[in-house]
Amino acid sequence: MALSAKPQKLFRTMHEIEPYYRWLEFYHPYQDEQSPYHGEPEEKIYFTSAVYNYLIHPDWDSFGSETLYIKILYANYDNGHMIMEMIGEWNDALHNDIMYLKREIIDHFLPLGINKYILIGESVFNYHGNETDYYEEWYSEVEDGWIVAMGFQEYVYKEWERFHLDYYIHFGGTLEIDNWRTLKPALVCELVDKLITRRLN
């Protein structure tokens, strides 16, 4: 697989990239009894997960994909918000990653009232598209909610547009909140709510 210099550099440092951890006082997926990750050990010290033989930090969580991992940073069941950080390669063509994400994570949280999803993809280095069925399904099931992506590489967004994922996922423009780490998670959700309302109107 031919990779640009930027992804190669990311591969070399993957084991050092941790999911954002300064919101644990607001939400912890291992302590949330409604989370699929409830009860997992809070301190993981062994490097067991990898993307193309490149080990990743043990704090990232698996959902069935061979190349994409996540961390649920925040979930608010009263307001229906979730913030999820991602790392690796999003590969629908070979691994049907959207199927695993939809069936293992989204289908778990939708019945619990989560219908507004923020995906943070600063550490997602590639996207390979295929069919859009699961995106369509996800989009239709959030009803009055939304799916927003921020922080993904520009070439990932271009691939999304090529596969028409912009029909289902909002991204770009004012939705790129670069300083999200400096804000409390509820404020990030509130800002995105306002920005989506403004965009749709």
C-alpha positions, 0 to 999 in steps of 0.5 A: 500500500502506497502511503504519503509521508504524513501517514508514514510519520503517523505510523511511526508515532502511533503508540505515543498517540493517546486518546484525550483524557482530560474529560474523565472527570465528566465521563468515563466509558469504563465506569458508565454502566450503559457503555459497552466498555463498562467494567474494563480495567481503567489502567491498560498497560499492555500494547496489544492492538495494532494497525498494520502491525504498528502498535497503538496506545492501549487506551484506545478501544476496539469495536471489531475493526482491524484498522480503526479504534475509538475512545468514547470521550463523552456521552450525555443521555439527557441531551443525546450527545456523544463525542468519539475520538478515532485513530487508524485507517477507516476502511469500508472497502476491505474491512467494512468498518462502518458496519462494525461501528454502526452495529457495535457502537451506534446501535448500542447507544441509539436506543439509549437516547444518543442521537447527536454524534461528534466524531474527532478524527485527527489521528485517522490517516486514510479513508477507503470507501464502499457502499453507503447503506450503513451511513444512510441507516445511521443518518435516518435513525438519528431523526432530529439529531445529527452526525458531525465530524471534525479534525479529519485530514482534508484528503479524508474529507475529499474521499468522503465527498467522492463517496457522497458521505457529506449527505449524511455527515456534517463537516468542514467550515465552522464545524472545525473547532480547533480548540475543542480540548480547551473546552468542557465537553458539554460546551463543545456539544452546545457549540456544535448544536448551534452551528448545525442549527445555523447551517441547516437554517 
